[in-house]
Amino acid sequence: MNIDALPRIVSEVLGIPIEAVSEALSSDETPEWDSLNHLRLITALEEELSIQLTMDEVVAAKTNYGNLRDIVSKRMDN
């Protein structure tokens, strides 16, 4: 898997249309992106992309899609 799978994973876990997954997507304005779904999202990302996020990365990733993508991308480069 590669970073291109990220929008699909976000869409599936949050139960939102893939078209809604964009730079504008934020946890503050997306009711589906609650604490429980955030943990589900992190778990899905770690399993499907074979990465391990730190607790700081998990917390920082909840702000918006762009931040999540950057964190996942950096982790996949390592």
N, CA, C and O atoms as CSV, one atom per row, in Angstrom:
chain,resi,resn,atom,element,x,y,z
A,1,MET,N,N,0.838,-1.190,0.000
A,1,MET,CA,C,0.000,0.000,0.000
A,1,MET,C,C,0.879,1.249,0.000
A,1,MET,O,O,2.027,1.228,0.446
A,2,ASN,N,N,0.316,2.316,-0.504
A,2,ASN,CA,C,1.035,3.587,-0.473
A,2,ASN,C,C,0.094,4.696,-0.019
A,2,ASN,O,O,-1.075,4.452,0.281
A,3,ILE,N,N,0.610,5.892,0.028
A,3,ILE,CA,C,-0.134,7.049,0.542
A,3,ILE,C,C,-1.405,7.309,-0.269
A,3,ILE,O,O,-2.332,7.944,0.233
A,4,ASP,N,N,-1.463,6.833,-1.503
A,4,ASP,CA,C,-2.659,7.016,-2.332
A,4,ASP,C,C,-3.888,6.331,-1.739
A,4,ASP,O,O,-5.017,6.670,-2.094
A,5,ALA,N,N,-3.680,5.382,-0.848
A,5,ALA,CA,C,-4.788,4.674,-0.202
A,5,ALA,C,C,-5.417,5.501,0.921
A,5,ALA,O,O,-6.502,5.165,1.396
A,6,LEU,N,N,-4.760,6.564,1.347
A,6,LEU,CA,C,-5.226,7.351,2.492
A,6,LEU,C,C,-6.652,7.884,2.344
A,6,LEU,O,O,-7.452,7.708,3.263
A,7,PRO,N,N,-7.004,8.528,1.228
A,7,PRO,CA,C,-8.382,9.030,1.113
A,7,PRO,C,C,-9.434,7.923,1.233
A,7,PRO,O,O,-10.476,8.116,1.859
A,8,ARG,N,N,-9.159,6.772,0.635
A,8,ARG,CA,C,-10.100,5.652,0.714
A,8,ARG,C,C,-10.267,5.180,2.161
A,8,ARG,O,O,-11.384,4.928,2.614
A,9,ILE,N,N,-9.156,5.065,2.875
A,9,ILE,CA,C,-9.210,4.609,4.266
A,9,ILE,C,C,-9.989,5.605,5.117
A,9,ILE,O,O,-10.842,5.207,5.909
A,10,VAL,N,N,-9.704,6.890,4.960
A,10,VAL,CA,C,-10.416,7.927,5.714
A,10,VAL,C,C,-11.912,7.861,5.401
A,10,VAL,O,O,-12.743,7.905,6.308
A,11,SER,N,N,-12.243,7.759,4.140
A,11,SER,CA,C,-13.640,7.687,3.712
A,11,SER,C,C,-14.354,6.488,4.330
A,11,SER,O,O,-15.457,6.619,4.859
A,12,GLU,N,N,-13.719,5.324,4.259
A,12,GLU,CA,C,-14.335,4.101,4.784
A,12,GLU,C,C,-14.517,4.152,6.294
A,12,GLU,O,O,-15.583,3.809,6.805
A,13,VAL,N,N,-13.485,4.576,7.007
A,13,VAL,CA,C,-13.561,4.585,8.472
A,13,VAL,C,C,-14.560,5.625,8.978
A,13,VAL,O,O,-15.336,5.353,9.894
A,14,LEU,N,N,-14.535,6.813,8.380
A,14,LEU,CA,C,-15.437,7.865,8.845
A,14,LEU,C,C,-16.840,7.732,8.264
A,14,LEU,O,O,-17.776,8.362,8.754
A,15,GLY,N,N,-16.991,6.921,7.228
A,15,GLY,CA,C,-18.301,6.743,6.604
A,15,GLY,C,C,-18.756,7.980,5.851
A,15,GLY,O,O,-19.937,8.328,5.856
A,16,ILE,N,N,-17.802,8.639,5.203
A,16,ILE,CA,C,-18.110,9.838,4.414
A,16,ILE,C,C,-17.728,9.575,2.959
A,16,ILE,O,O,-16.897,8.710,2.684
A,17,PRO,N,N,-18.329,10.317,2.024
A,17,PRO,CA,C,-17.967,10.129,0.616
A,17,PRO,C,C,-16.491,10.457,0.378
A,17,PRO,O,O,-15.948,11.380,0.985
A,18,ILE,N,N,-15.862,9.708,-0.493
A,18,ILE,CA,C,-14.445,9.956,-0.772
A,18,ILE,C,C,-14.223,11.360,-1.317
A,18,ILE,O,O,-13.146,11.932,-1.146
A,19,GLU,N,N,-15.242,11.918,-1.975
A,19,GLU,CA,C,-15.136,13.280,-2.497
A,19,GLU,C,C,-15.007,14.309,-1.375
A,19,GLU,O,O,-14.516,15.415,-1.604
A,20,ALA,N,N,-15.441,13.956,-0.173
A,20,ALA,CA,C,-15.362,14.867,0.970
A,20,ALA,C,C,-13.972,14.887,1.600
A,20,ALA,O,O,-13.673,15.753,2.421
A,21,VAL,N,N,-13.126,13.937,1.218
A,21,VAL,CA,C,-11.780,13.852,1.779
A,21,VAL,C,C,-10.876,14.790,0.986
A,21,VAL,O,O,-10.448,14.489,-0.128
A,22,SER,N,N,-10.601,15.946,1.608
A,22,SER,CA,C,-9.787,16.972,0.958
A,22,SER,C,C,-9.046,17.762,2.026
A,22,SER,O,O,-9.184,17.505,3.222
A,23,GLU,N,N,-8.263,18.721,1.574
A,23,GLU,CA,C,-7.539,19.587,2.502
A,23,GLU,C,C,-8.486,20.295,3.468
A,23,GLU,O,O,-8.093,20.625,4.587
A,24,ALA,N,N,-9.712,20.528,3.053
A,24,ALA,CA,C,-10.687,21.243,3.875
A,24,ALA,C,C,-11.281,20.372,4.981
A,24,ALA,O,O,-11.938,20.895,5.881
A,25,LEU,N,N,-11.067,19.066,4.933
A,25,LEU,CA,C,-11.639,18.161,5.928
A,25,LEU,C,C,-10.934,18.354,7.270
A,25,LEU,O,O,-9.717,18.203,7.368
A,26,SER,N,N,-11.712,18.691,8.301
A,26,SER,CA,C,-11.132,18.850,9.638
A,26,SER,C,C,-12.004,18.133,10.658
A,26,SER,O,O,-13.209,17.970,10.466
A,27,SER,N,N,-11.379,17.716,11.729
A,27,SER,CA,C,-12.125,17.011,12.771
A,27,SER,C,C,-13.109,17.939,13.471
A,27,SER,O,O,-14.146,17.484,13.954
A,28,ASP,N,N,-12.802,19.234,13.534
A,28,ASP,CA,C,-13.699,20.192,14.182
A,28,ASP,C,C,-15.017,20.363,13.428
A,28,ASP,O,O,-16.055,20.626,14.036
A,29,GLU,N,N,-14.972,20.214,12.115
A,29,GLU,CA,C,-16.160,20.457,11.299
A,29,GLU,C,C,-16.760,19.183,10.712
A,29,GLU,O,O,-17.663,19.246,9.877
A,30,THR,N,N,-16.261,18.033,11.146
A,30,THR,CA,C,-16.747,16.749,10.638
A,30,THR,C,C,-17.219,15.908,11.820
A,30,THR,O,O,-16.400,15.290,12.500
A,31,PRO,N,N,-18.534,15.874,12.075
A,31,PRO,CA,C,-19.040,15.139,13.235
A,31,PRO,C,C,-18.630,13.669,13.257
A,31,PRO,O,O,-18.481,13.077,14.326
A,32,GLU,N,N,-18.448,13.081,12.074
A,32,GLU,CA,C,-18.059,11.670,12.008
A,32,GLU,C,C,-16.631,11.436,12.517
A,32,GLU,O,O,-16.273,10.321,12.896
A,33,TRP,N,N,-15.824,12.498,12.520
A,33,TRP,CA,C,-14.435,12.377,12.955
A,33,TRP,C,C,-14.360,12.652,14.458
A,33,TRP,O,O,-13.737,13.619,14.896
A,34,ASP,N,N,-15.000,11.792,15.227
A,34,ASP,CA,C,-14.991,11.933,16.683
A,34,ASP,C,C,-13.825,11.120,17.260
A,34,ASP,O,O,-13.040,10.533,16.516
A,35,SER,N,N,-13.725,11.094,18.573
A,35,SER,CA,C,-12.590,10.433,19.224
A,35,SER,C,C,-12.533,8.936,18.916
A,35,SER,O,O,-11.462,8.390,18.650
A,36,LEU,N,N,-13.681,8.287,18.955
A,36,LEU,CA,C,-13.706,6.846,18.681
A,36,LEU,C,C,-13.301,6.561,17.234
A,36,LEU,O,O,-12.479,5.679,16.984
A,37,ASN,N,N,-13.864,7.291,16.296
A,37,ASN,CA,C,-13.504,7.071,14.893
A,37,ASN,C,C,-12.058,7.477,14.610
A,37,ASN,O,O,-11.431,6.933,13.702
A,38,HIS,N,N,-11.533,8.414,15.369
A,38,HIS,CA,C,-10.122,8.766,15.196
A,38,HIS,C,C,-9.242,7.576,15.566
A,38,HIS,O,O,-8.280,7.268,14.862
A,39,LEU,N,N,-9.568,6.917,16.657
A,39,LEU,CA,C,-8.794,5.733,17.052
A,39,LEU,C,C,-8.959,4.611,16.028
A,39,LEU,O,O,-8.000,3.903,15.718
A,40,ARG,N,N,-10.165,4.452,15.509
A,40,ARG,CA,C,-10.397,3.455,14.463
A,40,ARG,C,C,-9.597,3.795,13.212
A,40,ARG,O,O,-9.052,2.910,12.553
A,41,LEU,N,N,-9.530,5.079,12.894
A,41,LEU,CA,C,-8.781,5.534,11.730
A,41,LEU,C,C,-7.288,5.247,11.898
A,41,LEU,O,O,-6.644,4.734,10.983
A,42,ILE,N,N,-6.752,5.573,13.044
A,42,ILE,CA,C,-5.326,5.325,13.310
A,42,ILE,C,C,-5.027,3.830,13.211
A,42,ILE,O,O,-4.029,3.434,12.608
A,43,THR,N,N,-5.882,3.011,13.795
A,43,THR,CA,C,-5.690,1.561,13.740
A,43,THR,C,C,-5.708,1.065,12.299
A,43,THR,O,O,-4.855,0.272,11.902
A,44,ALA,N,N,-6.678,1.532,11.516
A,44,ALA,CA,C,-6.773,1.121,10.110
A,44,ALA,C,C,-5.536,1.562,9.328
A,44,ALA,O,O,-5.004,0.796,8.524
A,45,LEU,N,N,-5.084,2.781,9.558
A,45,LEU,CA,C,-3.901,3.273,8.860
A,45,LEU,C,C,-2.670,2.450,9.219
A,45,LEU,O,O,-1.896,2.070,8.340
A,46,GLU,N,N,-2.489,2.177,10.491
A,46,GLU,CA,C,-1.331,1.399,10.916
A,46,GLU,C,C,-1.354,-0.005,10.319
A,46,GLU,O,O,-0.324,-0.519,9.880
A,47,GLU,N,N,-2.532,-0.620,10.306
A,47,GLU,CA,C,-2.639,-1.981,9.771
A,47,GLU,C,C,-2.476,-2.009,8.254
A,47,GLU,O,O,-1.694,-2.804,7.734
A,48,GLU,N,N,-3.196,-1.161,7.546
A,48,GLU,CA,C,-3.191,-1.206,6.084
A,48,GLU,C,C,-1.910,-0.661,5.466
A,48,GLU,O,O,-1.489,-1.119,4.404
A,49,LEU,N,N,-1.290,0.308,6.123
A,49,LEU,CA,C,-0.086,0.925,5.565
A,49,LEU,C,C,1.195,0.402,6.207
A,49,LEU,O,O,2.291,0.825,5.840
A,50,SER,N,N,1.061,-0.520,7.168
A,50,SER,CA,C,2.216,-1.113,7.863
A,50,SER,C,C,3.125,-0.048,8.466
A,50,SER,O,O,4.339,-0.050,8.265
A,51,ILE,N,N,2.498,0.867,9.214
A,51,ILE,CA,C,3.248,1.916,9.902
A,51,ILE,C,C,2.897,1.880,11.381
A,51,ILE,O,O,1.929,1.233,11.781
A,52,GLN,N,N,3.677,2.569,12.184
A,52,GLN,CA,C,3.409,2.699,13.612
A,52,GLN,C,C,3.548,4.170,13.968
A,52,GLN,O,O,4.629,4.743,13.832
A,53,LEU,N,N,2.456,4.790,14.425
A,53,LEU,CA,C,2.492,6.202,14.800
A,53,LEU,C,C,2.782,6.344,16.285
A,53,LEU,O,O,2.367,5.511,17.092
A,54,THR,N,N,3.498,7.405,16.638
A,54,THR,CA,C,3.739,7.700,18.047
A,54,THR,C,C,2.480,8.344,18.634
A,54,THR,O,O,1.586,8.757,17.895
A,55,MET,N,N,2.419,8.425,19.932
A,55,MET,CA,C,1.263,9.053,20.572
A,55,MET,C,C,1.169,10.522,20.181
A,55,MET,O,O,0.066,11.028,19.974
A,56,ASP,N,N,2.288,11.214,20.077
A,56,ASP,CA,C,2.276,12.618,19.636
A,56,ASP,C,C,1.717,12.735,18.223
A,56,ASP,O,O,0.960,13.662,17.935
A,57,GLU,N,N,2.081,11.810,17.341
A,57,GLU,CA,C,1.569,11.825,15.976
A,57,GLU,C,C,0.072,11.540,15.945
A,57,GLU,O,O,-0.662,12.149,15.166
A,58,VAL,N,N,-0.380,10.624,16.783
A,58,VAL,CA,C,-1.809,10.296,16.859
A,58,VAL,C,C,-2.609,11.531,17.262
A,58,VAL,O,O,-3.651,11.818,16.672
A,59,VAL,N,N,-2.130,12.254,18.252
A,59,VAL,CA,C,-2.818,13.463,18.719
A,59,VAL,C,C,-2.780,14.544,17.642
A,59,VAL,O,O,-3.805,15.162,17.356
A,60,ALA,N,N,-1.632,14.777,17.050
A,60,ALA,CA,C,-1.484,15.822,16.032
A,60,ALA,C,C,-2.293,15.520,14.773
A,60,ALA,O,O,-2.724,16.440,14.078
A,61,ALA,N,N,-2.501,14.252,14.481
A,61,ALA,CA,C,-3.209,13.857,13.252
A,61,ALA,C,C,-4.693,14.171,13.300
A,61,ALA,O,O,-5.353,14.124,12.262
A,62,LYS,N,N,-5.238,14.485,14.452
A,62,LYS,CA,C,-6.682,14.699,14.573
A,62,LYS,C,C,-7.127,16.092,14.125
A,62,LYS,O,O,-8.330,16.344,14.047
A,63,THR,N,N,-6.227,16.975,13.837
A,63,THR,CA,C,-6.626,18.347,13.492
A,63,THR,C,C,-7.306,18.447,12.133
A,63,THR,O,O,-8.414,18.974,12.027
A,64,ASN,N,N,-6.645,17.943,11.093
A,64,ASN,CA,C,-7.235,18.021,9.749
A,64,ASN,C,C,-6.582,16.996,8.827
A,64,ASN,O,O,-5.562,16.393,9.162
A,65,TYR,N,N,-7.193,16.813,7.664
A,65,TYR,CA,C,-6.717,15.805,6.726
A,65,TYR,C,C,-5.296,16.089,6.238
A,65,TYR,O,O,-4.490,15.166,6.121
A,66,GLY,N,N,-4.983,17.337,5.955
A,66,GLY,CA,C,-3.646,17.681,5.484
A,66,GLY,C,C,-2.576,17.302,6.486
A,66,GLY,O,O,-1.529,16.775,6.111
A,67,ASN,N,N,-2.829,17.563,7.746
A,67,ASN,CA,C,-1.882,17.216,8.798
A,67,ASN,C,C,-1.755,15.700,8.914
A,67,ASN,O,O,-0.652,15.172,9.052
A,68,LEU,N,N,-2.883,15.007,8.857
A,68,LEU,CA,C,-2.881,13.546,8.901
A,68,LEU,C,C,-2.051,12.992,7.747
A,68,LEU,O,O,-1.211,12.115,7.951
A,69,ARG,N,N,-2.281,13.497,6.546
A,69,ARG,CA,C,-1.547,13.039,5.363
A,69,ARG,C,C,-0.039,13.267,5.524
A,69,ARG,O,O,0.760,12.390,5.194
A,70,ASP,N,N,0.345,14.432,6.025
A,70,ASP,CA,C,1.763,14.740,6.205
A,70,ASP,C,C,2.411,13.797,7.211
A,70,ASP,O,O,3.524,13.320,6.989
A,71,ILE,N,N,1.729,13.531,8.301
A,71,ILE,CA,C,2.257,12.644,9.336
A,71,ILE,C,C,2.408,11.230,8.796
A,71,ILE,O,O,3.440,10.592,9.007
A,72,VAL,N,N,1.395,10.738,8.104
A,72,VAL,CA,C,1.443,9.390,7.542
A,72,VAL,C,C,2.530,9.301,6.470
A,72,VAL,O,O,3.263,8.314,6.408
A,73,SER,N,N,2.631,10.314,5.639
A,73,SER,CA,C,3.637,10.335,4.578
A,73,SER,C,C,5.057,10.271,5.164
A,73,SER,O,O,5.898,9.512,4.681
A,74,LYS,N,N,5.307,11.052,6.180
A,74,LYS,CA,C,6.638,11.052,6.816
A,74,LYS,C,C,6.939,9.689,7.426
A,74,LYS,O,O,8.062,9.194,7.332
A,75,ARG,N,N,5.943,9.091,8.047
A,75,ARG,CA,C,6.138,7.785,8.686
A,75,ARG,C,C,6.415,6.720,7.628
A,75,ARG,O,O,7.215,5.813,7.860
A,76,MET,N,N,5.767,6.819,6.475
A,76,MET,CA,C,5.976,5.824,5.416
A,76,MET,C,C,7.352,5.983,4.773
A,76,MET,O,O,7.891,5.021,4.228
A,77,ASP,N,N,7.922,7.180,4.829
A,77,ASP,CA,C,9.251,7.418,4.278
A,77,ASP,C,C,10.345,6.810,5.144
A,77,ASP,O,O,11.457,6.571,4.673
A,78,ASN,N,N,10.027,6.561,6.403
A,78,ASN,CA,C,11.035,6.025,7.339
A,78,ASN,C,C,11.125,4.526,7.263
A,78,ASN,O,O,11.920,3.918,7.980
